[in-house]
Amino acid sequence: MKSAELPARILIDIDGVCYLRGTRIDGAAEAVTRLCSEGRSVVYVTNNSWGLPSTYAETLRALGFPAGHDQVVTSSMAAASLLLEGDPASRRPGLARGALVGAMGGPGLVSALDDAGFEPSGVDELDGVPADDVGAVVVGVDRDLSYARVSQAARLVRGGSWFLATNTDATFPTESGLLPGAGSIVGAVSIASGVDPTVAGKPEAGLAKAAASVVGVGPGLVIGDRIETDMAFARRNGHLAGLVLTGVSAVEDLASAEYLPDLVANDMAELVESPVRIELDDHGAPVAVSGGESLRRAIGEALGARCQ
């Protein structure tokens, strides 16, 4: 599959796809620039709840990526929208604007809640406030994590505040290895409270709705580095799934993956030009076709292990 055959809508993960902790991944910026020059609509879709969309856009532009501040959607934005809309699956109605919301995360989460019309407050500032007065507790990646913050969040959730997770990624990739992600923190609050959260970010539909507001409704291509979130996000929301091997997931992970990608490449430049495609043979078994011989062979071995 050449770039000319790719869909008109491209949804690109950031961490592990475009850069690793501010270090650009070789060829990624050029690949996105090429997609835009060919007339495709691009949106950057990240589960990282910490930063502001404008900050992500500035960082991307500084690294050579075409990125306007309105081309970035985050799991914090999806969480704020979900609080407004409500969630039938968890039988939670939307909150009224002005509602007090406990925030356990970074500036991106607080800003998204404020922009949506809520009154965000750090959970450690809600000591003694009855849970009935706190419409929700939203948990994302929290670099100031403390025992007191987990304790307050769990108290409020046990008391009935809506427990919302920006995302449940256990880790996120950096150039020096994996660091704890929001899922690690969400897990602590969940265990301490005995309550499972409503999840706003990938692979759920909240970010898909936010992305559609940028690139329009319809099938596209999700480019990501994590099978259990990015590929699941693509499959569950009607998009093609493109896996790059510059972040979390490795070829070997395909052997046990619940959601297989359509395209696999070593990096985004290769994904745009000459990815390995995963197709079903006449017996319904997944096989690797096209792309580079070495990667195709490695993917074939991983897919073969699924049948053993």
N, C-alpha and C positions, 0 to 999 in steps of 0.2 A: 504493500500500500504506500503510494507516494503522497506527498503533501496535497497534491491536487485532488486526491480522493477522500481527504478528511472532511468531516462535517463543517458546516458554516459557524457553529457555536463551539467554542473551546473553553473549558473550565479547568484552570490550572491551579494545583496545589502550590504552596510556596516553600515551606521548610522541607528540605530534602529533594526538591525538584528544581527550584530556581537558585537557591543558595543554602549554605549550611552556616548558620550563625553569622551572616553578613559576608561570607566568602562565596562569590559567584561560582556556580558549577559551570565548567567549561562548555561552551556552545549553547547554553540555555537561552541567553538573551538574544543571540542571533536567530535561534529557532523561533522564538516568539515574534521577533521583528518580522521574520519571513511570513509567519501565519497572518499577521496584521496586514502586511503589504499585499497579500493575496486576497484581502477583503473579508477575512474572518473576524467575527466578534469575539473578543477575549475578555474573560473575567477571571480574576485571581480569587480562589476560594480556599480559605484557610480555617482549620480547626483551632489554630492558636488564638486564644481569647485575650492574650495579654495586651497587645498593642492597639493603637488607633489605626483605622483604615488609612488615614492620611500619612501616618508614619511608615506603614508598609509600602505605600505608593512611593514615598520619597526615597526609601531604601532601594526599592526596585529600580527607580529611575537612575539613581546614582550608580547602579551596577549595569546600566545600559538597557534595561527592559522598558518597553513602552507601557506606561502605567499611569492612568489618571486616578485621582483620589476616589472617583466614583466607579472605578473598575475593581475595587477590592471589597469583598464581603467576608465577614468573620463569624465565628460561632457565637460571639457576644451579641452581634446584631441579630442573629437568628434567635437567640434566647430572648432578647427584648421583644421581638415580634411575637414569639410564642406566648409570652406573658400577656400581651395585649389580646391576642386571638383566642387563647384558651386551647385546651387539648382534650378532645372527646375521649381519646383512648385512656387517659388517666382520670377522666370525669372531673376535669378542672376547668371552670369558666375563666374567661379572660379577666385580668385585673383592671380596675379603673385607673385612669391617669391620676397621678398624685399618690398612689399607694406606696407605702413604705416597703422597700425590698432590701433584704440583707444581701450584701455582695461580698463574696470571698474570691478575690481575684485581683487583676491589675487595672490600670487606667483605661484600657479598652473596654472592659466590662462596665466600669462605672460610667464612662461616657455613653455607651450604648443605652444603658438604663435611663440615664438622664435625658438623652435625646428622645427616647420614647415617652417621656413625660412622667416617669416614676421618681420617687424620692429614694435614691440609693444611699445605703449606710453600711459601713464596714461591720461585719458581724460582731467584732470585738467591741463595737460601740453600742451594742444592743443588750448589754448585760442588764437584766432586770426587766426588760421590755417584754410584755406578754406575747406569746406566739400569735394570739388572735389579732394583734395589732400589726403583725408583719405578714404581708400578703404572700411573700415567697422568699426563699433563700436560693440564690444562684451561685453555683460553685464552678470556678474555672481554674486555670493554672495560677497558683498563688506563691510568689517568691518570698513572701513574708509569712509563710506558714508557721503556725505555732499551736501548741496544745490548747491554749485559750480560744483560738479561732475555731478549731475543730469542735471544741466543747460547746461553744455558743451556737454554732451552726447545727450541731446534732440536737441540742436542746430545743431550738426553734422548730426543727423538722419533726421531732417527736411530738411537739405540741400542736402540730397541724399545719404549719407553714408549708406551702407548696415547694417541694424540693426539685430544683431544676439544675441540670448539668449542662454547661456549654458544650462539652464533649467528653468522651471517655477514653481518649488515647492514653494508654498507660505511660508512654514515653514520647519524646520527640528527638529527632536526630540533630547532632551538631558535628562539627569537624573533629571533635575529640571523643565522640561516642554518644550514646543515648543518655538523656537526662529525664528525670521524672516529669510526666505530663499531667494534664488535668485529671485524667482517669485515676491516677494514684491518689490524688487528693479527694476526688469524689468518692473513691472506695473507702477512705477513712471515715468520711461523714456518713456514708451508707451503712457501714458496719456499726458505727457508734450509735446511729439512730434506729437501725433496723428497718429502714425505708429505702426502696429503690427509687432512683431519680427519673424524672422525665428528661430525655436527652434532646437537645436542640441541634447540635452540630452533626457532621457526617458520622454515620451513613444515613441519618434521618432526613426527612423532607424539608426541614426548615431552611437549610442552606441552599437547597435546590430552588426554593421559591425566591430567595434573595438573589441568587444568580440569574434567574429568569428575568428579574426586574432590570438587569443590565443587558443581557444578550438576547432576551426574548424567549418565549415558550417554544419548546420543540426539542427533538433529540440533538445531542451534541457529543463531544468527546471529553471525558474527564481524564486528565493526566495527573497521576499521583504516584507516590512511592510506598504506600502502605496498603496491603491487600485487604485487611479486615475493615478498613474505613473507606479509603478512596475507591477501591474496586467494588465494594459493597454499595457505596453511595451511587456509583455509576449504574450498576445493575438494577438497583431498587428504584431509580428515578428515571429510567428510560434512556440512558446514555451509553455510548460505547465506552469501554474501559481500557485505558492505556497505562501500563505499569512501567516506570523507569526504575532502574536499580541503583540509584544514587543516594537513597535514603535508608529506610528501615527494612523493607522486605527484600529477600534474596530469591534466586531461582529455586532453591530447594524448598521454599515455602509453598510453591505451587503444588507440591505433592499432597498437601493437606488442606489446601485453600477451599473454603466454602464457595467463594465467588472467584471464578477465573477471569483474568483480563482477556480482552480481544487482541490487544497488541502488547508486546513486550520489547523493551530496548534497554541498552546499557545506560543511555542518558536521553535527554529531550531532543538533542540534535539528531540522534539516530532514530528516535521515534517518529520524527517528522519526515525523515528521508527514507529509511529502510528498516522498519521494525519486523520482528518475527510476529506472524499472525497465528493465533490459536483458533483452529476450526474443528468441526466434528467430522469424523470419517463416516463411511457408509454404515457403520455399526453403532454410531452415536458416541464414539470415544474421542476425546480431545487429542488433537495432534498439532505439532508445530510445523508451519510451512513458511517459506520465503525468509528474508532477512539474512543475517550473517551466519555462516556455517557453524562456528563455535558456539554461539549463543543458541542457535536452533537445536543443536545436539544436546546441550545442557538442559534446555527446556523439555526436549523430548524425553530425556531420562527422568526428569521430575514428573512429567505427565504419566509416564509408564509406571512409576511407583504408585500412582493413585489406583491402579487396577490390580495391584498385588495384595 
